[in-house]
Amino acid sequence: MKKVFKRILSYSKPYLPYLISAIISALIGTLLSLFTPVFIGDAVDLIVGKENVDFVGLRKIAIIITITILISIVFQWIAGVSSSHLAFKTARDIRCELFEKLNEVPLKFIDGNSRGDLISRAVNDIEILSDGLVQIFTQFFTGIVAILGTLGFMLTINFKITIVVVLITPLSLLVAAKITKASHNAYKKQSELRGDAGGYIEEMIGNQKIVKAFSYEKRAEESFDKINKDLCEIGVKATFYSSTTNPSTRFVNGLIYVSVGVAGALAAINGKLSIGQLSSFLTYSNQYTKPFNEISGVVAELQNAIASAERVFNIIDEPSESSDKNLPNLVDCNGNIELKNVSFSYVPEKKLIKNFNLNVKAGQRIAIVGPTGCGKTTIINLLLRFYDIDNGEIKISGQNINKITRNSLRSTYGMVLQDTWLFSGTIAENIAYGRIEATREEIIAAAKATHAHGFIKRLPQGYDTIINEDGGSLSQGQKQLISIARIMLTNPPVLILDEATSSIDIRTEQRIQRAFEKLMKNKTSFIIAHRLSTIRNADMILVMNNGDIIEQGNHEELISKNGFYANLYNSQFET
């Protein structure tokens, strides 16, 4: 826990001025507030046992108390503002580093974790961390100053009674420490279950059409109820432990107050303490024990914040993709691609691609076909270096892709997937995602080339129509057209079309195919398709099964062989 807390504080170093301001302001504000009981004690001594009350003296004391309290409030406000800035800026930097890390981790990490859980860590866990830091910086500093300052004032009044207070204090700390240890594990489990709940909700909302189509609502509710019940139970347990801290320390603090009252009364009877001093001492004993209650509450918040921070740091500590900072960029890509003895598997115990060889010349159209799970999309992931190969090498324009920067490699590819991806913004911004500097004329030209211009112009604001990440009221085909226009605009030397026209009607597909004919001219193209009628014009068709190429050739050659491809092709027309 100490290690995590130190790491959190390391993010606060750039904001040291806020920390200094918070400490100094807390010190001044708290110390000024500690003078008040002394003045009140002096006022009591001016009243008790006096036949003629010194109203002039009381008036002066009242003015001094008022001024002291006002100045104290101002400095405590400054301390609070400085602490809040420190906490929120620290949380902001952690969130930025987390988001940066999510852009740096290998794709297999994203694929291997629930998106909802990752979102929960980036949003909920850091929000809890931020709230915890606010509590720590605003109450912890003032609490420590109040304890030390009060102790000093009590020593000036009566040394022996102060020793009694100090001797009983460790009991309060011992009780808080025991409860804190139990609450940490509960808060940690609560953070994990909160991530599970977020992941499940994101999954259900993102696939609501499927849920409704299969009437899965009831079972989804039952599954969520179980997660929610577990979260409720661990939440109650965590809250119980944290809630026990304050009353437990209050009980010990009550013992301190009683001890001070008895010892102070005896001292007053024996003439070693005035009534005013006793009054001040009782006030100080309350002020001395109050920070312990506040700090015990802060400790509970700290447990929750640290449990959330651990989940955030677990992502930040994930290994990033191997650095390519010192590698050269790929320039003048001619489209020649070679795969030599490539082997790859997502998990070591299950081999997928073994000794794969492929030599693609510039401008060739390569179609990859085969049954589901044979490795078609995996080849694309390896070409783009979303995953690194286990053995062998992949070359583009004669250069090993492991020896050039990823950005320069990926910028040579244009990819259209079966699953479209849009983001919240205008239609124009979505088309220009790969070329943000593109002019409106270039965007419109790309849309016209993909036959998307017609439906875009019919939208309320045309190209300035704002859509959300799921495309809003756009059909699946229209979203696909926008994705294709995006590639048209970037005009890359190598194309990857992974079921690119699967969501488009036959008539529009024919138009798109003509647009692709223009786009693919003099470009190396990889086409993955289940509708084999769309790849008849490919220069080479690779037939894959279980990670191996079992047949290759053009359409006529493969049909004449009457092998795996011929059976696959003819099966489309079977009734």
N, C-alpha and C positions, 0 to 999 in steps of 0.2 A: 504493500500500500504506500509506503514511504517513497518507493522508487517512482510510482505513478504520479504521486503528488509533486515530487521534485521535477518530474518531466513537464507537468502542467505549468509549474512556475517558470520553467525555462522559456516558455512562450511569452512570458510577461516582461522579459528583459528589455525588449525595445521600448517599453512604456514605463521605464524606471522613473521618469519625472512624475507620472501619476501616482506611482507607489510612494515616492518621497512626499508628495503633496498630501496623500491620504494619511501617512504616518504622522507627519508634522501637525496637520490639522486635527487629527484625532487626539494627538498628544495635548495640544493647546486647549481644544474644546473640552476634553475630559478633565484635564487638570483644573480648568476654570470652574467646571461644575462641582469639583471636589471642595472648592473653597466655600461653597454655599452652606454646608452643615456647620462650618466653623463660625460663620456670621450668625447663623440661626442660634447656635449655642451661646454666642455673646449676647444676642437679643434675649434669650431665656434668662441668662444671668442678670441682665438689667431689670428684669421683671420680678423674678423669684426672690423673696426675702427683702424686697425694697418697699419702704413706706411711700416714697415718692418716685413714681416711674419716670425715667429719663426719656421723655418723648423725643427730644432733640436727637439724642443718641440713637433711638430706635428709627427715627426718620432717616438718619445718615446710613444706618445699616440696611434699611429697606432699599434706599437708592443704590447702594453698592451691590446688593443682591440682584436687583433688577438689571443693572448694567452688566454684571458678571454673567447672568443667565443669557442675556441677549447676545453678548459676544461669543459665549459658549455655543449657542445655537447656530450662529453664523459659521463658526469653524467646523462644527459637526456636519453642517450642510455641505461645506466644501469637501470634507472627508468623504461623505456619501457620494457626491458627484464624481470625485476623483476615483473612488473605488469602483463605481459603476463603469466609468470609461475603461479602467484597467481590465475589469472582468469581461466586458463585451468585446473589446478589441482583442483580448487573448483568445476568446472563443471564436471570433471571426478568423483569426490566423489559423487556428486548428482546423476550422471548417474548410478554409482555402487549401490547406495542405492535404486534407482528406480528399477533396475533389481532384486536386492535382494528381494524387496517388492513384485514384480510380482511372485516370487517363494514362497512367504509366504501367499499371499491372498487366501481366499477360492476359490475353483474352480468356484463357482457360479458367482464371480466377473468377471473372465475371460470369462465365458459363456455369461454374461450379457452386455459385452462391445465389440465394434467393434475392431477386431485385428488390422486393419489399423490405427485406432485412437490411440491405445496403442503404436503401433510402431512409429507413428508420435510424440507422447509425449516423447518417449525415445530417438528419434533421432533428429527430427526437432526442437522441443521446447527447448531441452537442448542445441542444437547448437546455437539457437537464444539467449538463456541465456548466453552462453559462449561469444558470440560476444559482447553482452551488457556489460558484466563484463570487457572485455578488454577495451572497450571505457571508462567505469567508472574509472577503476584503472589507466589508462594511461593519461586521460585528466582531470579527476576531481581533482586529487591531485595537478597536476601541475597548474591547473586553480586557485585553492584556494590559493596556495602559490604565484602565480603571482599577484593575486588581493591584497593580504595583503602586499606583498613586494613592489609593485608599490605604494600602498597607503602610505607606510612608506617613500619612496623616495620623493613622491610629498610633503609630510608634511615638509620635510627638505628644500624644495625649496620655497614653498609659502603656508602658512597655509590657507589663505582666499580662494584662488582658489581651493584648495583641498576640502574645505567644500562645495563649489558649486558642485563639481563632486559628492561628497557623497550624497548630497540632491537630485540630479536627478536620481541616481542609482536605488532607490526602484521602480521607474516607470518601468524600464526594468524587474525587478523581478516580478512585478505585472502582466505585460503582459505575461511573460513566464508561470506563475502559472495558469492563466486562460486558456491558450491554452493547457497546460499539462493535466489539468483535463478532457478536452474534448477528447484528444487523447487517454487517458487510456482506456476508454470504447470501442473506435474503435479498438484498438489493441487487447483487450480481445476477442471481437467478431471475429476478424480476425484469432486469434489462434484457436478458436473453429471451424470455417469454414475450416481452413487448415487441422484440424483433420478429419472432415467429408470427405473432398476431398481425403485424404490419405486412409481412410477406404474404400471408394467406389472404388478407383483405385485398392487396394489390393484385394478386393472382385471380381472385374471383371477379373483381371489378373490371380488370382488363379483358376477361373472357366471359362477360356477362351473357353474350348471345349464345355461346356454347352451353353455359349453365342453364339457361332457359330452354334451349332447344332439347336438352336431354332431361328436363324436369329435375334438375339436380339441386333445386333450391333447399329442399328439406334436409338433404344429406349435408349440403354445404353449411347450413345453420347448425346442424348437430356437430359437425367437425369444429366449427368456430366456437360453439358453446363449450366444447372440451378445452380448447386453448384458452378461452376467456375465463373458464372456471379455474384452471390452473393459475392463470395470471391473477385472478381475484384472491385465491388462497395465499399465494406467495406475497401478494401486495398487502393483505391483512397482516401477515406475519411480519413483514418488514416494517409496516406502520406501527404494529404493536411494540416491537423492539425499540424503534426510535421514539415512540410516545412514552415509553417507560423511563427513558433517560431523564426527562425534565422533572417529573414528580419525585423520582428517586433522589436526584440532587437537591430538590427543594426540601425534601425531608431532612437531609443532612444539613442544609443551610438553616433550617428551622432550629436544629440542635445548636448550631453556632449562635444564632440570635438569642436563644434562651440562655446559653452559657455566658454570653456577653452581658445580658440583662442581670443575671444573678451576680456575676463577678463585679459588674459595674455598680450595682446597688450596694453591695458590701463595701466597695471602695468609697462610695459617696457617704455611707453611714460613718465610716472611719475618718472622713474628712480628707481623703486622698484624691477626691474627684468632685468637681462642682456639678450641680444639676445640669447646667448648660453643657459641660463637657460630656456628661453621661448621655445627654440628648444627642450630641454630635456623634458620640461613639456608636450609639444604637443606629443612627442614620448611616454611619460608615460601614457598620457590620452588614446592613442591608445592601449598600452599594458594593460591598466587597463580594457578597455571595451572588448578587444578581448576574454579574458577567459569567459566573460558572454555569448558571442556568442557560444563558444565551449561547455560550460556547458549546454546551452539551447539545443544544438544538442545532448549532452549526455543524457539529460533528456528525449528526444524523444526515444533514444535507450533504456533508462532505462524503459520507459513505455512498450515497446515491450517485453523486457526481463522479466519484472515482470508479464505481462500477460501470458507469456509462463511458468514462474516459478509457477504460481498459478495452472496451469493445471498439472504440474509435481507433486507439493505438494499434490494435490487432491488425487493422487494415493498413494503417500507415507503415507498419513494420513488414508488410508483405513484400517479398522481393519484386523489384521492378523488372521490366524488360531489360535485357542486357543493353548497356549503353552503346550508342552508335555515334556519339558526339565527335569522335576523332576520325570517323570513316568518311570517305568521299561521297559526293552525291552522284547519282546516276544521271549522265547527260547524253543527249542524242540517242535516245532509245530507238533502235531500228525494228523491234518487235520479235527478234529471234529469241526463243525460249527453249531451254534444254533441262530436262530432269534426268539425272544419272544415278542409278542404283538407290533410289529414294526409298527409305523405310520410315514408317510413322505409325504410332498408336496413341490413342487418347489416354489409355491406361496400360501399364507395362504388361499385365497378364493377358491382355486381349489384343493380339496383333491385327492391324487393319490393312496397311499398305506395306508390301514387301518387295524390295528390289525393283521398284517402278522405274521404267525408262521411257522417255518421250523426247522427241526432237521436233520442234515446231519452227518452221521458217516464217520470215516476215511476210505478213499479208495473208497467211493461211487462215482458214476457218476450221476450227477444230470443234467437233461436237462430241460430247461425252454422254453416253447413255448407259443404262443398266438398272437393275432392280434397286429398290430402296435399301439404303445402308451399304451399298457396294463401295462407297468412297468418292462419289462424284463431287459433292460439295467440299469434301476434305481436300481434294486436289486444289480447289480454289483457295481454301484457307492457307494452304502451304505456299501457293504462288504469291499471295499477298503478304505472306509471313505473319499471318495472324497467329499461327502456331509454328514453332521451329521443328524441323525434321530431326529424326533420331539418327539417321545415317544417310550418306550420299550427299549430293549437292544439287542445287537448282541455280541455273545461270540465266540471266536476261541480258541480251546484247553482249554476250561473252563474259559478263561479270557475275561472280558469285553473289547471290542476294544477301548472304550473311556478311559481306564485306562492303556493303553500301548502306547509306542511311535508309531507314524505313520510309520516311516521308517522301524522299525522292523516288523510291521504288513504287509506293502506292499512288503517287501522283501520275504515274504512267498508265494506270489502270482506270477504266471506267466500269462501274459495276451496277447492274440492275438486278435486284433480287425479286423473288416471288413475293416476299413480305415487304410491303412498302414502308418507308419511314418518312414521316413528315414531322415538322415541329411547329410550335405556336408562332405564327407570324403571317405575313402576306404571302399570296401565291408567288409573287415575283421573288421574294426572299427565299422561298423554298426552292425555286428553280435555280437561283443563283448561289445555292449553298456551296458548290464546288468552285465558284468563281465570283466572289463577292464584289469584284470591281467591274463586273459586266454591266454594259449599258442597257437601258430599257429596250432599245432596238434589237440588241443581241438576244435578250430574254424572249422577246416576242418571236424572233426568227426561229429559236429553238422550239418554242411551243407550236409554231406553225408546222415545223418539220415533223412533229410527232402527232399532229392533228389534235392538239390540246387547245389551240387558240379559240376554236369555236365555242366550247363550253365555258372557257374562262371568261370570254367577253359577255356571256349571258349571266355571269354572277353579278350580285348587286354592285360591287365596286371594281369589277374586272380583276386586273392583276393586283390591285390593292386590297382585295378581299382578304380579311384575316381569318385564318383557320386555326384550329387547335391541333394537338399532336395526333389525334385519331382521324383528322380530315373533316370532322364535322359532318355536314350533309353530303359530302362528295361520295360518289360510289367507289367501289374497290377499283374498277377500271379507270376512273378518272384520277384517282390517286396514283395508279400505276403510270398513267400518261405523264403526270407531273414528274415522277421519278425518272422516266425515260428522257423527258425534256432536260432534266438536270445533267444527264450524261451527254446529250446532244450539245449542250452549251460548253462543257469542259473540253470536248473533242480530244480525248486521250488517244495515244498510239495503240493501246491494247484494250480490248473490250471483254467483259465477262457478263454474259447474259444467263442468269440462273432462273429458268422458268419465267423469263421476263414478260411474256405475253399471256401467262396462264389465266389472268383475271380479266381478259379483254375479249369482247365478242369477236366472232369470226371475221365480220366485215372490217371492224377497226383493226384487227390483227393483220389483215392483208395490207392495210395502209401502213401500219407500223413496220411490217416486213419490208415494204418498199423504202420506208425511211431508213431502216436499218441497212438496207442494201447500199444506200448512199453513205451512211455513217461508217460501215465496215470496209468501204473501199480503201485498199492499200493499208488496212489495219489488221493486226493479228487479233483473232476473235475466238473466245471460248464460249461455246453454247451448251448449256445443260437443259435438256428438255425431256419430258415424258411423252409429249405428243410428237411422235417421230416424224410426222408429216412436215414439221417445221424445220427439219434439218436435212432434207433431201439434197440441198445444194451445197452442203458442207464439203470442203476439200478432203477432210479426213474425219472419219467417225471412229471414236474409241469406244469399244464395248467393254465395260468393266463388270467384274463379279468378284466379290470377296477381296477387294483391294488390288486385283490384278487385271491387266488388259488381256482379255481372252480372244478378242478379234479386233482388227483394224483395217480400214480401207474406206472407199467412198460408198455411197448408197448402193449403186449397181453391183459393185464387187461383193459386198456383204450379202446382198439378196441372192446373188448367184451361188454363194457358198452354201446357202440353205442351212445355216447354223443357228447360233443363239440369237443373233440380231434378226435374222429372217423370221424366226418364231416370235420374237418380241414385236416386230413390225406387223406381222400378219395378225397377231392377237388383238390389235386395235379394231380390226374389222369383223371380229367374230361376234356372233349374237348369242 
